[in-house]
Amino acid sequence: MNRKMIAFSGFAIGFLLSTTASATSFSEQDIMLYENAAGRGKLQQIKDFIAQGMPVDAKREYSMSGATPLMLSLKFCKPEIVSFLLKQGASLTIKDEDGETATDYAKKACDEVKSLIL
């Protein structure tokens, strides 16, 4: 193999890893910390996770509720987080384990966050 081919192969492998790693390189614990940050209103932590490639709608595989970070920030009335996650493209249509969407969570949320969704 010549140098150009080796360089291209290295680039291709790096590209493939960078495009697939973001969804798979986070452990259940990482996602739990991301969810906790959403529910507690820790905006800088949310920004840090997303900057590291955390999918905005990341959910733990073994979560009992199946709630997304947006759902949690709605549930715990964290308007700054709700606004940020929406700007990042958080889904309003993903369903939790009970079949509820973020829009359903908004209907039961405090007025501060309800107005951001409804």
C-alpha positions as CSV (number, residue, x, y, z in Angstrom):
1,M,0.0,0.0,0.0
2,N,1.4,3.4,-0.9
3,R,1.4,6.4,1.5
4,K,-1.6,8.1,-0.1
5,M,-3.7,5.0,0.3
6,I,-2.6,4.6,3.9
7,A,-3.4,8.3,4.6
8,F,-6.8,8.0,2.9
9,S,-7.6,4.7,4.8
10,G,-6.7,6.4,8.1
11,F,-8.9,9.4,7.2
12,A,-11.8,7.1,6.2
13,I,-11.6,5.1,9.4
14,G,-11.4,8.3,11.5
15,F,-14.4,9.7,9.7
16,L,-16.5,6.6,10.1
17,L,-15.6,6.4,13.8
18,S,-16.4,10.1,14.4
19,T,-19.8,9.8,12.7
20,T,-20.9,6.6,14.5
21,A,-19.2,7.1,17.8
22,S,-21.5,9.9,19.0
23,A,-24.5,7.7,19.5
24,T,-22.6,4.7,20.9
25,S,-19.7,6.1,22.8
26,F,-21.8,7.2,25.8
27,S,-22.4,4.7,28.6
28,E,-25.7,4.3,30.4
29,Q,-24.1,6.3,33.3
30,D,-23.2,9.1,31.0
31,I,-26.7,9.3,29.7
32,M,-28.1,9.2,33.3
33,L,-25.8,12.1,34.2
34,Y,-27.1,14.0,31.1
35,E,-30.7,13.3,32.1
36,N,-30.0,14.4,35.7
37,A,-28.5,17.6,34.5
38,A,-31.7,18.2,32.4
39,G,-34.0,17.6,35.4
40,R,-31.9,19.7,37.7
41,G,-31.5,22.7,35.4
42,K,-27.7,22.4,34.9
43,L,-27.4,24.2,31.6
44,Q,-23.6,24.2,31.4
45,Q,-23.5,20.4,31.9
46,I,-26.1,20.0,29.2
47,K,-24.0,22.1,26.9
48,D,-20.9,20.2,27.7
49,F,-22.5,16.8,27.0
50,I,-23.9,18.1,23.6
51,A,-20.5,19.6,22.7
52,Q,-19.0,16.1,23.3
53,G,-21.5,14.6,20.9
54,M,-24.3,13.4,23.2
55,P,-27.5,13.1,21.1
56,V,-30.0,15.7,22.3
57,D,-32.7,13.0,22.7
58,A,-30.5,10.4,24.4
59,K,-32.3,7.9,26.5
60,R,-31.0,5.1,28.6
61,E,-31.7,1.7,27.2
62,Y,-32.7,0.4,30.6
63,S,-34.7,3.4,31.9
64,M,-37.9,2.7,33.6
65,S,-39.6,5.9,32.4
66,G,-38.1,6.2,28.9
67,A,-38.2,10.0,29.3
68,T,-35.9,12.2,27.2
69,P,-34.0,15.1,28.7
70,L,-36.6,17.5,27.2
71,M,-39.4,15.6,29.0
72,L,-37.4,15.7,32.3
73,S,-36.8,19.4,32.0
74,L,-40.5,20.0,31.4
75,K,-41.5,17.8,34.3
76,F,-39.2,19.6,36.7
77,C,-39.9,23.1,35.3
78,K,-36.5,24.1,33.9
79,P,-37.3,26.7,31.2
80,E,-33.7,27.5,30.4
81,I,-33.1,23.8,29.7
82,V,-36.3,23.4,27.7
83,S,-35.4,26.4,25.5
84,F,-31.9,25.2,24.9
85,L,-32.9,21.6,24.1
86,L,-35.5,22.8,21.6
87,K,-33.0,25.0,19.9
88,Q,-30.8,21.9,19.6
89,G,-33.6,20.1,17.8
90,A,-35.0,18.0,20.7
91,S,-38.0,15.9,19.5
92,L,-41.5,16.6,20.6
93,T,-42.7,13.3,19.2
94,I,-40.6,10.6,20.9
95,K,-42.6,8.6,23.3
96,D,-41.7,7.5,26.8
97,E,-42.7,4.1,28.3
98,D,-46.2,5.2,28.9
99,G,-46.6,6.5,25.3
100,E,-46.4,10.2,26.3
101,T,-44.5,12.8,24.2
102,A,-42.8,16.0,25.3
103,T,-46.0,17.8,24.3
104,D,-48.0,15.6,26.8
105,Y,-45.4,16.5,29.5
106,A,-45.9,20.2,28.6
107,K,-49.6,20.0,29.1
108,K,-48.9,19.0,32.8
109,A,-46.0,21.3,33.3
110,C,-45.6,24.6,35.1
111,D,-46.7,27.7,33.1
112,E,-43.1,28.8,32.6
113,V,-42.2,25.8,30.4
114,K,-45.7,25.1,29.1
115,S,-45.6,28.3,27.1
116,L,-42.4,27.2,25.4
117,I,-44.1,24.1,23.9
118,L,-47.8,24.8,23.5
